[in-house]
């Protein structure tokens, strides 16, 4: 009653022969290019739908990147920028020192590489004091007398240390004095604070002193608190009066003291407390004394 078709083996042989024939025709005569193109167009929606979950996930992840990730990346790049700019401060001083054939390159690199970024959390509103409060204290290793920089130049030094914060005395405070030298010729002097955020004084320089407007003032290293070669200020005015023994010289700090939000605590020298402890431990040992002085 029912007509029986070809066997399975026959069907397989016929299918293989047809496949081989189509392959030969396509390879030699390229008659199936049109068919292949039509089939690719017809199957494109299927490929698109199959790839849609992966592409959609990647697009959503890229577009809706979390704000915390972007902020953390921005903070990391900002900190790296501060570190690089702090190191760059030394270049001008080293260049002038080499031009004067003064072998101070070694002493300039004696400063340590440890730098800690602190944030300003308060500013003293007293018009007669130039002080700020930073969010690093004893727990972070800060110590009294520690040099403080911003991204451009010397900012001040730590004068009070608490457990979680410290007070920084600006170089423009009327009670602050900083040994400096003219980067162009090595002339040494003292930069005195005036109580004004944008002005320093250079007292006791005679009228014939070799100093000019535009000269860069850098730390001289005298006093053992600030390492040599860090930018401090730029001379903005030089007034010489023949009837006066000393010239009136004003300088503008290179640090942005009125708008900086971050400060760099620098471990350049051994803290005074550590030097005294080392010296008291064995005052007769020459090696110990030498290490404390360094």
PyMOL commands that set and color helices and strands:
alter all, ss='L'
color gray80, all
select helices_A, chain A and resi 8-29+33-63+67-99+105-108+138-140+272-281+286-293
alter helices_A, ss='H'
color red, helices_A
select strands_A, chain A and resi 115-123+131-134+147-149+154-161+166-170+177-182+188-193+200-201+216-219+231-239+248-253+262-266
alter strands_A, ss='S'
color yellow, strands_A
deselect
rebuild
show_as cartoon
